[in-house]
């Protein structure tokens, strides 16, 4: 419909009118400074942590078994104190390993 003059007028209106805004917002990239990847040594540490934790848990279980034995407390007090200190040490090591494992997993997932 319409003639050549109408075509030219529509063409000029299309050029003069602002283009519609892009309805697809650009994906925002996360700042590279906040995300970091595991280093080679951290990856190796993460692979070894379950085995180390299992060993510590076995040690902890063994100590608990010794402490549960009624005959254990018939030993000299120095041995009892040494075993109790060993128990606390293993528990602290175990807590440190779990904390480190959690930290490395967060870094691996990009949350830290």
The first five atom37 places (N, CA, C, CB, O) and aatype in JSON, in Angstrom:
{
  "aatype": [20, 20, 20, 20, 20, 20, 20, 20, 20, 20, 20, 20, 20, 20, 20, 20, 20, 20, 20, 20, 20, 20, 20, 20, 20, 20, 20, 20, 20, 20, 20, 20, 20, 20, 20, 20, 20, 20, 20, 20, 20, 20, 20, 20, 20, 20, 20, 20, 20, 20, 20, 20, 20, 20, 20, 20, 20, 20, 20, 20, 20, 20, 20, 20, 20, 20, 20, 20, 20, 20, 20, 20, 20, 20, 20, 20, 20, 20, 20, 20, 20, 20, 20, 20, 20, 20, 20, 20, 20, 20, 20, 20, 20, 20, 20, 20, 20, 20, 20, 20, 20, 20, 20, 20, 20, 20, 20, 20, 20, 20, 20, 20],
  "atom_mask": [
    [1, 1, 1, 1, 1],
    [1, 1, 1, 1, 1],
    [1, 1, 1, 1, 1],
    [1, 1, 1, 1, 1],
    [1, 1, 1, 1, 1],
    [1, 1, 1, 1, 1],
    [1, 1, 1, 1, 1],
    [1, 1, 1, 1, 1],
    [1, 1, 1, 1, 1],
    [1, 1, 1, 1, 1],
    [1, 1, 1, 1, 1],
    [1, 1, 1, 1, 1],
    [1, 1, 1, 1, 1],
    [1, 1, 1, 1, 1],
    [1, 1, 1, 1, 1],
    [1, 1, 1, 1, 1],
    [1, 1, 1, 1, 1],
    [1, 1, 1, 1, 1],
    [1, 1, 1, 1, 1],
    [1, 1, 1, 1, 1],
    [1, 1, 1, 1, 1],
    [1, 1, 1, 1, 1],
    [1, 1, 1, 1, 1],
    [1, 1, 1, 1, 1],
    [1, 1, 1, 1, 1],
    [1, 1, 1, 1, 1],
    [1, 1, 1, 1, 1],
    [1, 1, 1, 1, 1],
    [1, 1, 1, 1, 1],
    [1, 1, 1, 1, 1],
    [1, 1, 1, 1, 1],
    [1, 1, 1, 1, 1],
    [1, 1, 1, 1, 1],
    [1, 1, 1, 1, 1],
    [1, 1, 1, 1, 1],
    [1, 1, 1, 1, 1],
    [1, 1, 1, 1, 1],
    [1, 1, 1, 1, 1],
    [1, 1, 1, 1, 1],
    [1, 1, 1, 1, 1],
    [1, 1, 1, 1, 1],
    [1, 1, 1, 1, 1],
    [1, 1, 1, 1, 1],
    [1, 1, 1, 1, 1],
    [1, 1, 1, 1, 1],
    [1, 1, 1, 1, 1],
    [1, 1, 1, 1, 1],
    [1, 1, 1, 1, 1],
    [1, 1, 1, 1, 1],
    [1, 1, 1, 1, 1],
    [1, 1, 1, 1, 1],
    [1, 1, 1, 1, 1],
    [1, 1, 1, 1, 1],
    [1, 1, 1, 1, 1],
    [1, 1, 1, 1, 1],
    [1, 1, 1, 1, 1],
    [1, 1, 1, 1, 1],
    [1, 1, 1, 1, 1],
    [1, 1, 1, 1, 1],
    [1, 1, 1, 1, 1],
    [1, 1, 1, 1, 1],
    [1, 1, 1, 1, 1],
    [1, 1, 1, 1, 1],
    [1, 1, 1, 1, 1],
    [1, 1, 1, 1, 1],
    [1, 1, 1, 1, 1],
    [1, 1, 1, 1, 1],
    [1, 1, 1, 1, 1],
    [1, 1, 1, 1, 1],
    [1, 1, 1, 1, 1],
    [1, 1, 1, 1, 1],
    [1, 1, 1, 1, 1],
    [1, 1, 1, 1, 1],
    [1, 1, 1, 1, 1],
    [1, 1, 1, 1, 1],
    [1, 1, 1, 1, 1],
    [1, 1, 1, 1, 1],
    [1, 1, 1, 1, 1],
    [1, 1, 1, 1, 1],
    [1, 1, 1, 1, 1],
    [1, 1, 1, 1, 1],
    [1, 1, 1, 1, 1],
    [1, 1, 1, 1, 1],
    [1, 1, 1, 1, 1],
    [1, 1, 1, 1, 1],
    [1, 1, 1, 1, 1],
    [1, 1, 1, 1, 1],
    [1, 1, 1, 1, 1],
    [1, 1, 1, 1, 1],
    [1, 1, 1, 1, 1],
    [1, 1, 1, 1, 1],
    [1, 1, 1, 1, 1],
    [1, 1, 1, 1, 1],
    [1, 1, 1, 1, 1],
    [1, 1, 1, 1, 1],
    [1, 1, 1, 1, 1],
    [1, 1, 1, 1, 1],
    [1, 1, 1, 1, 1],
    [1, 1, 1, 1, 1],
    [1, 1, 1, 1, 1],
    [1, 1, 1, 1, 1],
    [1, 1, 1, 1, 1],
    [1, 1, 1, 1, 1],
    [1, 1, 1, 1, 1],
    [1, 1, 1, 1, 1],
    [1, 1, 1, 1, 1],
    [1, 1, 1, 1, 1],
    [1, 1, 1, 1, 1],
    [1, 1, 1, 1, 1],
    [1, 1, 1, 1, 1],
    [1, 1, 1, 1, 1],
    [1, 1, 1, 1, 1]
  ],
  "atom_positions": [
    [[0.83, -1.16, 0.0], [0.0, 0.0, 0.0], [0.88, 1.23, 0.0], [-0.95, -0.01, 1.19], [1.94, 1.27, 0.63]],
    [[0.45, 2.18, -0.67], [1.18, 3.43, -0.76], [2.15, 3.39, -1.93], [1.92, 3.71, 0.53], [2.35, 2.37, -2.58]],
    [[2.73, 4.53, -2.16], [3.65, 4.65, -3.28], [5.08, 4.79, -2.81], [3.27, 5.83, -4.15], [5.45, 4.52, -1.67]],
    [[5.88, 5.25, -3.8], [7.3, 5.4, -3.54], [7.55, 6.45, -2.47], [8.03, 5.77, -4.81], [8.46, 6.28, -1.65]],
    [[6.78, 7.5, -2.45], [6.93, 8.57, -1.46], [6.67, 8.04, -0.04], [5.97, 9.74, -1.78], [7.38, 8.39, 0.9]],
    [[5.66, 7.19, 0.09], [5.38, 6.6, 1.4], [6.53, 5.69, 1.85], [4.05, 5.79, 1.35], [6.88, 5.65, 3.03]],
    [[7.11, 4.98, 0.93], [8.23, 4.1, 1.23], [9.43, 4.91, 1.75], [8.64, 3.29, -0.02], [10.03, 4.55, 2.77]],
    [[9.76, 5.98, 1.07], [10.88, 6.84, 1.47], [10.6, 7.44, 2.85], [11.11, 7.96, 0.43], [11.5, 7.48, 3.69]],
    [[9.38, 7.91, 3.1], [9.02, 8.51, 4.38], [9.18, 7.48, 5.52], [7.57, 9.05, 4.33], [9.71, 7.82, 6.58]],
    [[8.74, 6.28, 5.33], [8.88, 5.22, 6.33], [10.36, 4.88, 6.56], [8.1, 3.96, 5.91], [10.78, 4.64, 7.69]],
    [[11.11, 4.86, 5.5], [12.54, 4.56, 5.61], [13.23, 5.63, 6.44], [13.18, 4.46, 4.21], [14.06, 5.31, 7.3]],
    [[12.9, 6.92, 6.2], [13.49, 8.01, 6.96], [13.05, 7.97, 8.43], [13.12, 9.36, 6.34], [13.85, 8.25, 9.32]],
    [[11.83, 7.63, 8.68], [11.33, 7.51, 10.05], [12.05, 6.38, 10.8], [9.81, 7.27, 10.05], [12.35, 6.5, 11.99]],
    [[12.31, 5.3, 10.11], [13.0, 4.18, 10.73], [14.43, 4.57, 11.09], [12.99, 2.96, 9.79], [14.95, 4.13, 12.12]],
    [[15.06, 5.38, 10.26], [16.43, 5.8, 10.53], [16.46, 6.8, 11.69], [17.06, 6.43, 9.26], [17.35, 6.73, 12.54]],
    [[15.5, 7.72, 11.73], [15.47, 8.76, 12.76], [15.01, 8.23, 14.12], [14.57, 9.87, 12.32], [15.46, 8.73, 15.15]],
    [[14.15, 7.27, 14.13], [13.62, 6.77, 15.4], [14.7, 5.95, 16.11], [12.34, 5.92, 15.17], [15.48, 5.25, 15.46]],
    [[14.73, 6.04, 17.45], [15.74, 5.28, 18.2], [15.48, 3.78, 18.07], [15.75, 5.69, 19.69], [14.34, 3.33, 17.96]],
    [[16.54, 3.06, 18.08], [16.44, 1.61, 17.99], [15.91, 1.07, 19.31], [17.81, 0.97, 17.63], [16.22, 1.6, 20.38]],
    [[15.12, 0.02, 19.24], [14.6, -0.55, 20.48], [15.75, -1.11, 21.32], [13.57, -1.67, 20.19], [16.75, -1.61, 20.79]],
    [[15.59, -1.0, 22.63], [16.61, -1.48, 23.56], [16.71, -2.99, 23.47], [16.31, -1.03, 25.0], [15.71, -3.67, 23.23]],
    [[17.89, -3.48, 23.67], [18.11, -4.93, 23.65], [17.48, -5.52, 24.91], [19.64, -5.27, 23.57], [17.85, -5.16, 26.02]],
    [[16.55, -6.42, 24.73], [15.85, -7.02, 25.86], [16.67, -8.1, 26.56], [14.54, -7.61, 25.4], [16.28, -8.6, 27.62]],
    [[17.78, -8.47, 25.99], [18.62, -9.51, 26.58], [19.81, -8.84, 27.28], [19.12, -10.52, 25.49], [20.77, -8.44, 26.63]],
    [[19.73, -8.72, 28.58], [20.85, -8.08, 29.27], [22.11, -8.94, 29.15], [20.51, -7.84, 30.76], [22.04, -10.17, 29.1]],
    [[23.22, -8.28, 29.1], [24.49, -9.0, 29.0], [24.74, -9.75, 30.3], [25.66, -8.05, 28.67], [24.42, -9.26, 31.38]],
    [[25.31, -10.91, 30.16], [25.64, -11.68, 31.35], [26.81, -11.0, 32.05], [25.98, -13.15, 30.99], [27.84, -10.68, 31.45]],
    [[26.61, -10.81, 33.33], [27.67, -10.16, 34.09], [28.7, -11.21, 34.48], [27.1, -9.44, 35.33], [28.37, -12.27, 35.02]],
    [[29.92, -10.88, 34.2], [30.99, -11.79, 34.58], [31.38, -11.5, 36.02], [32.22, -11.64, 33.64], [31.41, -10.35, 36.46]],
    [[31.68, -12.55, 36.72], [32.13, -12.38, 38.1], [33.55, -11.85, 38.07], [32.05, -13.73, 38.89], [34.33, -12.21, 37.19]],
    [[33.87, -11.0, 39.0], [35.22, -10.47, 39.02], [36.25, -11.59, 39.17], [35.38, -9.46, 40.16], [36.1, -12.48, 40.0]],
    [[37.25, -11.53, 38.35], [38.26, -12.58, 38.36], [39.06, -12.59, 39.66], [39.2, -12.42, 37.18], [39.61, -13.62, 40.04]],
    [[39.11, -11.47, 40.34], [39.89, -11.38, 41.57], [39.29, -12.2, 42.7], [40.02, -9.96, 41.99], [40.02, -12.67, 43.57]],
    [[37.98, -12.39, 42.71], [37.33, -13.11, 43.8], [37.45, -14.62, 43.64], [35.88, -12.72, 43.88], [37.48, -15.35, 44.63]],
    [[37.51, -15.07, 42.42], [37.59, -16.51, 42.19], [39.04, -16.9, 41.99], [36.73, -16.93, 40.98], [39.81, -16.22, 41.32]],
    [[39.37, -18.01, 42.59], [40.69, -18.56, 42.34], [40.56, -20.07, 42.25], [41.71, -18.14, 43.44], [39.65, -20.67, 42.83]],
    [[41.46, -20.64, 41.54], [41.43, -22.08, 41.37], [42.46, -22.72, 42.29], [41.7, -22.47, 39.9], [43.36, -22.06, 42.8]],
    [[42.3, -24.02, 42.47], [43.25, -24.76, 43.29], [44.59, -24.85, 42.58], [42.71, -26.17, 43.61], [44.65, -25.09, 41.38]],
    [[45.64, -24.66, 43.33], [46.97, -24.87, 42.76], [47.23, -26.38, 42.68], [48.07, -24.15, 43.62], [46.45, -27.19, 43.19]],
    [[48.32, -26.71, 42.04], [48.67, -28.12, 41.9], [48.84, -28.78, 43.27], [49.97, -28.27, 41.08], [48.35, -29.88, 43.51]],
    [[49.52, -28.08, 44.17], [49.77, -28.64, 45.5], [48.47, -28.76, 46.29], [50.77, -27.76, 46.26], [48.28, -29.72, 47.05]],
    [[47.58, -27.81, 46.12], [46.29, -27.88, 46.81], [45.45, -29.04, 46.28], [45.52, -26.57, 46.65], [44.75, -29.71, 47.05]],
    [[45.51, -29.29, 44.99], [44.79, -30.43, 44.42], [45.32, -31.74, 45.0], [44.92, -30.44, 42.89], [44.54, -32.63, 45.36]],
    [[46.63, -31.85, 45.08], [47.22, -33.06, 45.65], [46.85, -33.21, 47.12], [48.75, -33.04, 45.49], [46.57, -34.31, 47.59]],
    [[46.86, -32.08, 47.83], [46.49, -32.11, 49.25], [45.03, -32.55, 49.41], [46.7, -30.73, 49.9], [44.7, -33.34, 50.3]],
    [[44.16, -32.03, 48.54], [42.75, -32.39, 48.59], [42.54, -33.87, 48.31], [41.95, -31.56, 47.58], [41.67, -34.51, 48.9]],
    [[43.34, -34.43, 47.42], [43.24, -35.86, 47.12], [43.68, -36.72, 48.29], [44.07, -36.2, 45.88], [43.14, -37.8, 48.5]],
    [[44.65, -36.25, 49.07], [45.2, -37.03, 50.18], [44.41, -36.86, 51.47], [46.64, -36.63, 50.42], [44.49, -37.72, 52.35]],
    [[43.65, -35.79, 51.59], [42.95, -35.51, 52.84], [42.02, -36.64, 53.3], [42.16, -34.26, 52.7], [42.06, -36.97, 54.49]],
    [[41.2, -37.24, 52.46], [40.33, -38.31, 52.96], [41.12, -39.47, 53.58], [39.47, -38.84, 51.82], [40.7, -40.05, 54.58]],
    [[42.24, -39.81, 52.98], [43.06, -40.89, 53.52], [43.66, -40.5, 54.88], [44.19, -41.25, 52.52], [43.69, -41.3, 55.81]],
    [[44.14, -39.25, 54.97], [44.71, -38.77, 56.24], [43.64, -38.71, 57.33], [45.34, -37.38, 56.05], [43.9, -39.07, 58.48]],
    [[42.45, -38.27, 56.96], [41.36, -38.19, 57.93], [40.98, -39.59, 58.4], [40.14, -37.48, 57.32], [40.72, -39.8, 59.59]],
    [[40.95, -40.53, 57.49], [40.62, -41.91, 57.86], [41.64, -42.47, 58.84], [40.54, -42.8, 56.6], [41.29, -43.16, 59.8]],
    [[42.91, -42.19, 58.6], [43.97, -42.65, 59.5], [43.8, -42.03, 60.89], [45.36, -42.3, 58.93], [43.91, -42.72, 61.9]],
    [[43.53, -40.73, 60.92], [43.33, -40.07, 62.21], [42.1, -40.62, 62.94], [43.18, -38.57, 62.0], [42.12, -40.79, 64.16]],
    [[41.05, -40.89, 62.19], [39.85, -41.46, 62.81], [40.12, -42.86, 63.37], [38.7, -41.51, 61.8], [39.59, -43.23, 64.42]],
    [[40.94, -43.63, 62.67], [41.33, -44.95, 63.18], [42.12, -44.81, 64.47], [42.15, -45.73, 62.13], [41.9, -45.54, 65.44]],
    [[43.06, -43.85, 64.48], [43.84, -43.59, 65.69], [42.92, -43.16, 66.84], [44.9, -42.51, 65.43], [43.08, -43.62, 67.98]],
    [[41.98, -42.29, 66.53], [41.04, -41.81, 67.54], [40.2, -42.96, 68.09], [40.13, -40.73, 66.95], [39.96, -43.05, 69.29]],
    [[39.77, -43.84, 67.2], [38.98, -44.99, 67.62], [39.8, -45.91, 68.53], [38.48, -45.77, 66.4], [39.3, -46.43, 69.53]],
    [[41.06, -46.1, 68.18], [41.94, -46.94, 68.99], [42.15, -46.34, 70.39], [43.3, -47.12, 68.28], [42.15, -47.06, 71.39]],
    [[42.33, -45.04, 70.44], [42.53, -44.37, 71.73], [41.26, -44.48, 72.58], [42.92, -42.89, 71.53], [41.33, -44.75, 73.78]],
    [[40.11, -44.27, 71.95], [38.84, -44.4, 72.68], [38.65, -45.83, 73.2], [37.66, -44.01, 71.77], [38.15, -46.04, 74.31]],
    [[39.06, -46.78, 72.4], [38.95, -48.18, 72.82], [39.83, -48.44, 74.04], [39.33, -49.14, 71.67], [39.42, -49.11, 74.99]],
    [[41.04, -47.89, 74.01], [41.94, -48.04, 75.16], [41.37, -47.37, 76.4], [43.33, -47.46, 74.85], [41.43, -47.92, 77.5]],
    [[40.82, -46.18, 76.22], [40.27, -45.44, 77.36], [39.02, -46.11, 77.92], [39.94, -44.01, 76.95], [38.7, -45.95, 79.1]],
    [[38.32, -46.86, 77.1], [37.1, -47.54, 77.56], [37.42, -48.8, 78.36], [36.22, -47.9, 76.36], [36.55, -49.33, 79.06]],
    [[38.62, -49.29, 78.27], [39.02, -50.5, 78.99], [39.25, -50.16, 80.47], [40.31, -51.12, 78.36], [40.07, -49.29, 80.78]],
    [[38.54, -50.83, 81.37], [38.7, -50.53, 82.79], [40.11, -50.8, 83.32], [37.71, -51.35, 83.59], [40.56, -50.14, 84.26]],
    [[40.8, -51.75, 82.74], [42.16, -52.06, 83.17], [43.16, -50.96, 82.81], [42.61, -53.37, 82.57], [44.23, -50.87, 83.4]],
    [[42.79, -50.13, 81.84], [43.67, -49.04, 81.43], [43.97, -48.1, 82.59], [43.05, -48.26, 80.27], [45.09, -47.6, 82.71]],
    [[42.99, -47.87, 83.43], [43.15, -46.91, 84.52], [43.92, -47.49, 85.71], [41.79, -46.42, 84.98], [44.15, -46.8, 86.7]],
    [[44.3, -48.75, 85.6], [45.15, -49.36, 86.64], [46.63, -49.11, 86.34], [44.88, -50.88, 86.73], [47.49, -49.4, 87.17]],
    [[46.9, -48.56, 85.15], [48.28, -48.25, 84.76], [48.76, -47.03, 85.53], [48.38, -48.02, 83.23], [48.0, -46.4, 86.27]],
    [[50.03, -46.71, 85.33], [50.57, -45.55, 86.03], [49.95, -44.25, 85.49], [52.1, -45.52, 85.89], [49.57, -44.18, 84.32]],
    [[49.87, -43.24, 86.32], [49.22, -41.99, 85.93], [49.91, -41.28, 84.76], [49.18, -41.06, 87.1], [49.26, -40.56, 84.0]],
    [[51.2, -41.48, 84.63], [51.91, -40.85, 83.51], [51.4, -41.38, 82.17], [53.43, -41.08, 83.63], [51.22, -40.62, 81.22]],
    [[51.17, -42.68, 82.09], [50.67, -43.29, 80.86], [49.25, -42.8, 80.56], [50.68, -44.83, 80.97], [48.91, -42.55, 79.4]],
    [[48.44, -42.66, 81.59], [47.06, -42.16, 81.41], [47.11, -40.73, 80.89], [46.26, -42.24, 82.75], [46.38, -40.39, 79.96]],
    [[47.94, -39.89, 81.49], [48.06, -38.5, 81.06], [48.58, -38.41, 79.63], [48.99, -37.72, 82.01], [48.12, -37.58, 78.84]],
    [[49.55, -39.26, 79.3], [50.11, -39.28, 77.95], [49.04, -39.66, 76.92], [51.29, -40.27, 77.87], [48.95, -39.05, 75.86]],
    [[48.23, -40.64, 77.24], [47.16, -41.08, 76.34], [46.1, -39.99, 76.19], [46.52, -42.37, 76.86], [45.61, -39.77, 75.09]],
    [[45.76, -39.32, 77.28], [44.79, -38.22, 77.2], [45.33, -37.07, 76.35], [44.44, -37.72, 78.61], [44.58, -36.46, 75.59]],
    [[46.61, -36.78, 76.49], [47.23, -35.74, 75.66], [47.23, -36.15, 74.19], [48.67, -35.46, 76.13], [47.0, -35.33, 73.3]],
    [[47.5, -37.42, 73.95], [47.47, -37.95, 72.58], [46.06, -37.84, 72.0], [47.96, -39.42, 72.55], [45.9, -37.52, 70.83]],
    [[45.05, -38.11, 72.82], [43.67, -38.0, 72.38], [43.35, -36.56, 71.94], [42.71, -38.43, 73.51], [42.77, -36.35, 70.88]],
    [[43.74, -35.6, 72.76], [43.49, -34.2, 72.41], [44.23, -33.79, 71.15], [43.89, -33.29, 73.57], [43.7, -33.06, 70.32]],
    [[45.46, -34.28, 71.0], [46.26, -33.96, 69.82], [45.61, -34.51, 68.55], [47.68, -34.51, 69.97], [45.51, -33.81, 67.55]],
    [[45.17, -35.76, 68.61], [44.53, -36.38, 67.44], [43.22, -35.65, 67.11], [44.27, -37.89, 67.69], [42.91, -35.43, 65.93]],
    [[42.45, -35.29, 68.12], [41.2, -34.56, 67.89], [41.49, -33.21, 67.23], [40.43, -34.36, 69.21], [40.76, -32.8, 66.32]],
    [[42.53, -32.5, 67.69], [42.89, -31.21, 67.09], [43.33, -31.39, 65.64], [44.0, -30.54, 67.9], [42.93, -30.61, 64.77]],
    [[44.15, -32.39, 65.38], [44.59, -32.66, 64.01], [43.4, -32.98, 63.1], [45.59, -33.82, 63.99], [43.33, -32.52, 61.96]],
    [[42.49, -33.76, 63.63], [41.31, -34.14, 62.86], [40.46, -32.92, 62.53], [40.47, -35.17, 63.64], [39.99, -32.77, 61.4]],
    [[40.27, -32.04, 63.5], [39.52, -30.8, 63.25], [40.2, -29.93, 62.21], [39.34, -30.02, 64.55], [39.54, -29.34, 61.36]],
    [[41.53, -29.84, 62.28], [42.28, -29.05, 61.3], [42.13, -29.64, 59.89], [43.77, -28.99, 61.69], [41.97, -28.9, 58.92]],
    [[42.17, -30.95, 59.8], [42.04, -31.61, 58.49], [40.65, -31.38, 57.9], [42.31, -33.12, 58.62], [40.51, -31.1, 56.71]],
    [[39.61, -31.49, 58.74], [38.26, -31.23, 58.26], [38.1, -29.78, 57.81], [37.23, -31.56, 59.35], [37.47, -29.52, 56.79]],
    [[38.66, -28.86, 58.56], [38.57, -27.45, 58.2], [39.3, -27.18, 56.89], [39.16, -26.57, 59.32], [38.79, -26.47, 56.02]],
    [[40.47, -27.75, 56.74], [41.24, -27.57, 55.51], [40.51, -28.19, 54.32], [42.63, -28.2, 55.65], [40.49, -27.61, 53.23]],
    [[39.91, -29.35, 54.53], [39.16, -30.01, 53.46], [38.0, -29.13, 53.02], [38.64, -31.4, 53.94], [37.77, -28.95, 51.82]],
    [[37.28, -28.58, 53.97], [36.15, -27.71, 53.66], [36.62, -26.47, 52.89], [35.42, -27.29, 54.95], [35.98, -26.06, 51.92]],
    [[37.73, -25.9, 53.31], [38.27, -24.71, 52.64], [38.65, -25.03, 51.2], [39.48, -24.17, 53.4], [38.32, -24.28, 50.28]],
    [[39.35, -26.13, 51.0], [39.76, -26.51, 49.64], [38.56, -26.83, 48.76], [40.7, -27.72, 49.7], [38.57, -26.5, 47.57]],
    [[37.55, -27.45, 49.3], [36.34, -27.74, 48.52], [35.63, -26.45, 48.12], [35.38, -28.64, 49.33], [35.11, -26.35, 47.01]],
    [[35.61, -25.46, 49.0], [34.99, -24.18, 48.67], [35.76, -23.47, 47.56], [34.92, -23.29, 49.92], [35.17, -22.88, 46.66]],
    [[37.07, -23.54, 47.62], [37.89, -22.94, 46.57], [37.64, -23.66, 45.25], [39.39, -22.98, 46.95], [37.52, -23.03, 44.2]],
    [[37.56, -24.97, 45.32], [37.34, -25.77, 44.12], [36.0, -25.43, 43.48], [37.39, -27.26, 44.46], [35.89, -25.38, 42.25]],
    [[34.97, -25.19, 44.3], [33.65, -24.87, 43.78], [33.5, -23.4, 43.43], [32.6, -25.25, 44.78], [32.47, -22.99, 42.9]],
    [[34.51, -22.61, 43.72], [34.46, -21.19, 43.38], [33.73, -20.34, 44.38], [33.84, -21.01, 42.07], [33.32, -19.23, 44.05]],
    [[33.55, -20.83, 45.59], [32.82, -20.08, 46.61], [33.74, -19.27, 47.51], [32.0, -21.02, 47.44], [33.28, -18.46, 48.3]],
    [[35.01, -19.49, 47.39], [35.94, -18.75, 48.27], [36.84, -17.86, 47.46], [36.77, -19.71, 49.1], [37.68, -17.17, 48.03]]
  ]
}
